[in-house]
Amino acid sequence: MHRSVFAVVALAVSLVLAGCSPEGSSSDDGSPRAGSPSISVPLPPSSVGAELDALYAEAEQVFLRSLELRDQFELRGDFSEFPPELNDLLADRYLASVHELYDFYKDKGWHSPEGTVPITTVKPYPGASKAGSEVALQACMDTRPTPSLDHAGQIVSEGKLYRLELFFGHFDGKLKLFDGSSSEVLECALG
């Protein structure tokens, strides 16, 4: 009984908030009806929506900046030091995996052809969560333009197309990328 009452109340609230009317109600042609006010009052903007949009935008900036820093060693072969700014953008478990990648590339001495960059598309990933993340992004990353080359300039790893899921949360007062997954795909469309 509780469940059905809750469902009816939730449906009613969602219809009111969405500005919809249930099927079967009289249609509104835009003209005022008898007994209804002729002035429409817009709903105040949702601060929750604006805050979430800002959080998505910040997450995207964090991710794209981390890629710029990773390009120093993954693409350019600059192994002078692990980029310290990555500590401000990434948190463990993701930070640890990027550090392992740095060590691997440094050991191999791999780099990509000069002037090449992967093609990356990023989009909010509403409803996705992992380990208490506050916000998630999905991305497509095409690394086919950036094969890995050895010291002699020979291709040791072809680039591929990946679909990424990226999870962000606040650590030490900063939004950081802390977990993610990637899967190789034949084509990548963001839903």
C-alpha positions as CSV (number, residue, x, y, z in Angstrom):
1,M,0.0,0.0,0.0
2,H,2.8,2.4,0.9
3,R,4.5,1.7,-2.4
4,S,1.5,2.5,-4.5
5,V,0.8,5.8,-2.6
6,F,4.4,6.8,-3.1
7,A,4.3,6.0,-6.8
8,V,1.2,8.1,-7.3
9,V,2.7,11.0,-5.3
10,A,6.0,10.7,-7.3
11,L,4.1,10.7,-10.6
12,A,2.1,13.7,-9.6
13,V,5.1,15.6,-8.5
14,S,7.1,14.7,-11.7
15,L,4.2,15.9,-13.9
16,V,4.0,19.2,-12.1
17,L,7.7,19.7,-12.2
18,A,7.9,18.8,-15.8
19,G,5.0,21.0,-16.7
20,C,3.3,18.1,-18.4
21,S,-0.3,17.0,-18.1
22,P,-1.4,13.3,-18.1
23,E,-3.0,11.9,-21.2
24,G,-6.7,12.4,-21.4
25,S,-6.7,15.8,-19.9
26,S,-8.1,18.7,-21.9
27,S,-5.7,20.1,-24.4
28,D,-4.3,23.6,-24.0
29,D,-4.1,25.6,-27.2
30,G,-2.3,28.4,-25.5
31,S,-5.3,30.6,-24.9
32,P,-6.3,31.4,-21.4
33,R,-9.1,29.2,-19.9
34,A,-11.9,30.6,-17.9
35,G,-10.9,30.8,-14.3
36,S,-7.1,30.6,-15.0
37,P,-4.7,33.5,-14.9
38,S,-3.6,34.9,-18.2
39,I,-0.1,35.7,-16.9
40,S,2.4,32.9,-16.9
41,V,5.2,32.9,-14.3
42,P,8.4,31.2,-15.4
43,L,9.9,28.7,-12.9
44,P,13.1,29.9,-11.3
45,P,16.2,28.3,-12.9
46,S,17.3,25.1,-11.2
47,S,20.4,25.7,-9.2
48,V,21.0,22.0,-9.0
49,G,21.1,21.8,-12.9
50,A,23.5,24.8,-13.1
51,E,25.7,23.2,-10.4
52,L,25.8,19.9,-12.2
53,D,26.5,21.6,-15.6
54,A,29.4,23.4,-13.9
55,L,30.7,20.1,-12.4
56,Y,30.6,18.5,-15.8
57,A,32.5,21.4,-17.3
58,E,35.1,21.2,-14.6
59,A,35.5,17.5,-15.0
60,E,36.0,17.9,-18.7
61,Q,38.7,20.6,-18.1
62,V,40.4,18.2,-15.6
63,F,40.4,15.4,-18.1
64,L,41.6,17.4,-21.1
65,R,44.3,19.1,-19.1
66,S,45.5,15.6,-17.8
67,L,45.7,14.5,-21.5
68,E,47.8,17.6,-22.4
69,L,50.2,16.7,-19.6
70,R,50.3,13.0,-20.5
71,D,51.1,14.0,-24.1
72,Q,54.5,15.2,-22.9
73,F,55.6,11.6,-22.3
74,E,53.1,9.5,-24.2
75,L,53.5,11.4,-27.5
76,R,56.7,13.6,-27.2
77,G,58.9,11.2,-25.2
78,D,59.7,13.7,-22.5
79,F,60.7,11.6,-19.5
80,S,62.6,14.4,-17.6
81,E,60.0,14.0,-14.8
82,F,56.5,12.7,-14.2
83,P,54.4,15.9,-14.7
84,P,53.8,17.1,-11.1
85,E,50.5,18.9,-12.1
86,L,49.0,15.4,-12.7
87,N,48.9,15.1,-8.9
88,D,46.4,18.0,-8.8
89,L,44.2,16.5,-11.5
90,L,44.3,12.7,-10.8
91,A,43.7,10.7,-7.6
92,D,44.5,7.1,-6.9
93,R,43.7,4.6,-8.6
94,Y,43.8,6.5,-11.9
95,L,47.0,8.4,-10.8
96,A,48.8,5.1,-10.0
97,S,47.9,3.7,-13.4
98,V,49.1,6.8,-15.3
99,H,52.3,6.7,-13.3
100,E,52.8,3.0,-14.3
101,L,52.2,4.0,-17.9
102,Y,54.8,6.8,-17.6
103,D,57.3,4.2,-16.2
104,F,56.5,1.8,-19.0
105,Y,56.9,4.4,-21.8
106,K,60.1,5.7,-20.1
107,D,61.6,2.1,-19.9
108,K,60.7,1.5,-23.6
109,G,61.6,5.0,-24.8
110,W,58.4,5.1,-26.9
111,H,57.0,8.2,-28.5
112,S,54.7,9.2,-31.4
113,P,55.3,10.9,-34.6
114,E,56.0,14.6,-34.1
115,G,52.9,16.9,-34.4
116,T,50.4,14.1,-34.1
117,V,47.6,14.1,-31.5
118,P,44.8,11.7,-30.7
119,I,41.3,12.8,-31.5
120,T,39.2,13.0,-28.3
121,T,35.5,13.6,-27.9
122,V,34.0,14.1,-24.4
123,K,30.4,14.1,-23.2
124,P,28.7,14.1,-19.8
125,Y,27.7,10.6,-18.6
126,P,24.6,11.2,-16.5
127,G,23.5,8.4,-14.2
128,A,26.9,6.6,-14.3
129,S,28.7,6.3,-10.9
130,K,31.5,4.3,-9.5
131,A,32.9,4.2,-6.0
132,G,30.9,7.2,-4.9
133,S,31.9,9.4,-7.8
134,E,30.3,12.8,-8.0
135,V,30.2,13.1,-11.8
136,A,31.1,10.9,-14.8
137,L,32.2,11.5,-18.4
138,Q,32.3,9.3,-21.4
139,A,34.8,9.8,-24.1
140,C,35.9,8.5,-27.4
141,M,39.6,8.6,-28.1
142,D,41.1,7.8,-31.5
143,T,44.8,7.1,-31.1
144,R,45.2,5.8,-34.7
145,P,46.9,9.0,-35.8
146,T,49.4,8.5,-33.0
147,P,51.1,5.1,-33.3
148,S,53.9,4.4,-30.8
149,L,57.4,4.4,-32.2
150,D,60.6,3.0,-30.7
151,H,64.0,4.8,-30.6
152,A,64.6,4.0,-34.2
153,G,61.3,5.4,-35.3
154,Q,59.8,1.9,-36.1
155,I,56.1,1.4,-35.2
156,V,55.8,-0.8,-32.1
157,S,52.1,-0.2,-31.4
158,E,49.4,0.9,-33.8
159,G,46.9,3.4,-32.5
160,K,43.4,2.2,-31.7
161,L,39.9,3.5,-31.1
162,Y,38.7,3.5,-27.5
163,R,35.6,4.2,-25.5
164,L,36.3,5.6,-22.0
165,E,34.2,5.9,-18.9
166,L,35.7,8.4,-16.4
167,F,34.8,9.0,-12.8
168,F,35.5,12.2,-10.7
169,G,35.3,13.2,-7.1
170,H,36.7,15.8,-4.8
171,F,40.0,15.1,-3.1
172,D,41.8,17.7,-1.0
173,G,39.2,20.2,-2.1
174,K,39.8,19.6,-5.8
175,L,37.8,17.7,-8.4
176,K,40.0,14.9,-9.6
177,L,39.7,12.0,-12.0
178,F,40.1,8.9,-9.8
179,D,38.8,5.9,-11.8
180,G,38.0,4.9,-15.3
181,S,37.8,2.2,-17.8
182,S,38.5,1.9,-21.5
183,S,37.6,-0.6,-24.1
184,E,38.8,-1.0,-27.6
185,V,35.9,-0.5,-30.1
186,L,35.4,-0.6,-33.9
187,E,33.4,2.6,-33.8
188,C,32.6,5.0,-31.0
189,A,29.3,6.9,-30.7
190,L,28.6,8.6,-27.4
191,G,25.1,7.9,-26.1
